[in-house]
Amino acid sequence: MGSPRHLENLKKGGRIGGAKAFLATTLSIKPVIEIRNGKVEEGGRQRTRSKALAFLATKVREAGHVSNLAILQAQCTDFHDLVNDLKSTYRDEIVVGDIGPIIGSHAGSGTIGVAYHID
């Protein structure tokens, strides 16, 4: 999930088209991208960052019993909100780390990533 000003990164990387990037920026939409079966797909769209973080937490909760939960971020000041939200229901250690420069250059600062295994 990234900030709208960084949708330009997704546009440049070919993940979304120019019209979609413009509309999403205008409406302040926060895209959620998932990797399913090895393919990058749209996971959802939220109108505010707080709704997008809540959406991510709900996705993790609805996934069932998960293991190896990790939350990665690229220069975010609010990713601890998501970590704390998930700590209330996920009892195992949550790995917290930084998104590297390769992914960061495509997604931009403000991006948060969530990864886990479904048991």
C-alpha positions as CSV (number, residue, x, y, z in Angstrom):
1,M,0.0,0.0,0.0
2,G,1.5,3.3,-1.0
3,S,0.6,7.0,-0.9
4,P,-1.2,8.5,-3.9
5,R,1.7,10.8,-4.7
6,H,3.7,7.6,-5.3
7,L,1.2,6.1,-7.7
8,E,3.5,7.6,-10.3
9,N,6.0,4.9,-9.3
10,L,3.4,2.2,-10.1
11,K,2.6,3.9,-13.4
12,K,6.2,4.1,-14.4
13,G,6.6,0.5,-13.5
14,G,3.7,-0.5,-15.7
15,R,1.5,-1.8,-12.9
16,I,-1.2,0.8,-13.5
17,G,-2.1,3.0,-16.5
18,G,-2.0,6.8,-16.6
19,A,-5.8,7.3,-16.4
20,K,-6.0,5.0,-13.4
21,A,-3.1,6.7,-11.6
22,F,-4.6,10.1,-12.2
23,L,-8.1,9.1,-11.0
24,A,-6.7,7.3,-7.9
25,T,-4.6,10.4,-7.0
26,T,-7.5,12.7,-7.5
27,L,-9.8,10.6,-5.3
28,S,-7.0,9.9,-2.8
29,I,-7.3,6.1,-3.3
30,K,-4.8,3.9,-1.6
31,P,-4.2,0.8,-3.7
32,V,-3.7,-2.6,-2.1
33,I,-1.7,-5.0,-4.3
34,E,-1.6,-8.8,-3.6
35,I,0.6,-11.5,-5.0
36,R,-1.7,-14.5,-5.7
37,N,-0.3,-17.7,-7.3
38,G,2.9,-15.8,-8.2
39,K,1.0,-13.0,-10.0
40,V,0.7,-9.4,-8.9
41,E,-3.1,-8.5,-8.7
42,E,-5.2,-5.8,-7.3
43,G,-6.2,-6.6,-3.7
44,G,-8.5,-3.7,-3.1
45,R,-8.8,0.1,-2.9
46,Q,-9.4,2.3,0.1
47,R,-10.1,6.0,0.3
48,T,-7.9,6.8,3.3
49,R,-4.7,5.5,4.7
50,S,-6.3,4.6,8.0
51,K,-9.0,2.6,6.1
52,A,-6.3,0.9,4.1
53,L,-4.4,-0.1,7.3
54,A,-7.6,-1.5,8.8
55,F,-8.3,-3.4,5.5
56,L,-4.8,-5.0,5.7
57,A,-5.4,-6.0,9.3
58,T,-8.8,-7.5,8.4
59,K,-7.2,-9.5,5.4
60,V,-4.7,-11.0,7.8
61,R,-7.4,-11.9,10.4
62,E,-9.6,-13.4,7.7
63,A,-6.8,-15.5,6.3
64,G,-7.2,-18.0,9.1
65,H,-4.3,-19.4,11.1
66,V,-1.2,-17.6,9.8
67,S,2.4,-18.1,10.7
68,N,5.6,-16.1,10.0
69,L,3.8,-12.8,9.9
70,A,6.0,-9.9,8.7
71,I,5.2,-6.3,8.2
72,L,7.6,-4.3,6.0
73,Q,7.7,-0.6,5.5
74,A,9.3,2.2,3.5
75,Q,9.8,5.3,5.5
76,C,6.4,5.1,7.2
77,T,5.5,6.9,10.4
78,D,2.3,4.9,11.0
79,F,3.2,1.3,10.4
80,H,3.3,0.7,14.2
81,D,-0.5,1.3,14.2
82,L,-0.9,-1.8,12.0
83,V,1.6,-3.8,14.1
84,N,-0.2,-2.9,17.3
85,D,-3.6,-3.7,15.7
86,L,-2.4,-7.2,14.7
87,K,-0.7,-7.8,18.1
88,S,-4.1,-7.8,19.7
89,T,-5.1,-11.0,17.8
90,Y,-1.8,-12.5,16.6
91,R,0.1,-13.9,19.5
92,D,3.3,-15.0,17.8
93,E,6.2,-12.7,17.0
94,I,5.6,-10.2,14.2
95,V,8.7,-9.6,12.2
96,V,9.1,-5.9,11.4
97,G,11.5,-4.7,8.8
98,D,12.3,-2.2,6.0
99,I,11.4,-2.6,2.3
100,G,14.6,-2.7,0.3
101,P,15.6,-0.2,-2.4
102,I,14.5,-2.4,-5.3
103,I,10.9,-2.8,-4.3
104,G,11.0,0.7,-2.7
105,S,11.9,2.3,-6.0
106,H,8.8,0.8,-7.6
107,A,6.4,1.4,-4.8
108,G,7.8,4.6,-3.2
109,S,8.1,5.8,0.3
110,G,5.1,5.3,2.5
111,T,4.6,1.8,1.3
112,I,3.6,-1.0,3.8
113,G,3.8,-4.6,3.0
114,V,2.4,-7.6,4.9
115,A,3.5,-11.2,4.3
116,Y,2.6,-14.4,6.0
117,H,2.1,-18.2,5.5
118,I,-1.4,-19.7,5.8
119,D,-1.2,-22.9,7.9
